[in-house]
Amino acid sequence: MASRQHLAWLARGGKWRLCAPGIQLRDQLRAAGYTVYDLGNEEHLDHQPPEDHTPYSATGWPARTAPYGVVFAVDIMPPDNVARAKAGKPPLPSLQVLGRKLHDDKAARLFPPIKYINWGPVDDQHAVHCSWQPGHAQTSSSDTGHIHISFRTDMADWSGAYDPLGGDLGMSASEIIEAWAVGMPKTSGGSTVEPVKWRVRDEAWQAATSAQLSALTAAIQAMAKGGTSVDTAAVIAAVRDAGTQTNAVVQALQAEVEDLRSRLAAAGAGLAGGTAAH
Ligand SMILES: [Zn+2]
C-alpha cells in the first residue's frame, strides 16, 4: 500500500536528487567497482515514517523534515572479490575496512556530512549504529549486510575534498605485499608499512642486546682472569646498567604491543566478505 507521502511525491512529478555529499561518495565508490544504492525501493518509499532513502524524509537531522525532493542516504554493498579476481581485477577493501575508514574520517572531521553510519566492524552479518547528532553515540543495529550512510539535512549541498579510498585503502594489496617483501618502510602513498617497521625495530633491539651481552661477557672474562685485582664495583655497575637498559627496552616493547593491539582491534576483520542484499 503506497503511503500518503509516496503518493503526494508521485503527484508532484516524482522528482528526486541525491544530496551532494551522497553523489560524491556514491560516484567515487561506483567508479572503484562497488555497488551503491541511493533512492529506496517501494518498501522504503512506503515506510512510516519515511526515512533517509526517500526524497521526503521525516527522520532528518538537524532538520526533522528534510529538504523536499532530496535523498539523504546511500547503501554500499559488499564487494564480490571472488568475481573480481576471476576477472583479473584487484580486490576492493571489505565493508569492515571501508566502514572503519568512513567512521574514523567522520570522527576526525574529514567528512562532516555524515549523520550516522550503520556498519559491521566485525563482519557483514552484524552491525552497529554510529551517530553524530551532534555527539558520537553507538548502539547495536539490525541493519546488516551493507554500509548505510545517512547525511545531515543542513549539508545537502556540501562540497569538500574527500576520498573514501585514499591512502592505503586505494592501493592494491600487491603493492603492500611488495613493499613488505622488499623492506620499503613506506608505501607510495606515504603510509608506514607496519611489518617493515617491526623488523627494523627488532633488528635494532637484537643489535643492542648483543652489544650488552658482549660487554657483560668481557667484564666476566676480565673478572675471571684478574682474580682479586679486578674492580668488582665497576663490574657490578656494568651489570646493573645493562639490566636497567634491558628494562627500558622491555617497557618500550610493551607500550608498542599495547598500541598494536588497539590498532588491530580498530582494523577489525578486514578480510571478511558476504553477499547479503538490502
Ligand atoms: Zn540504507
Residues whose N, C-alpha, C, O or C-beta is under 5 A from the ligand:
A	BS01	ZN	V74 D75 H148
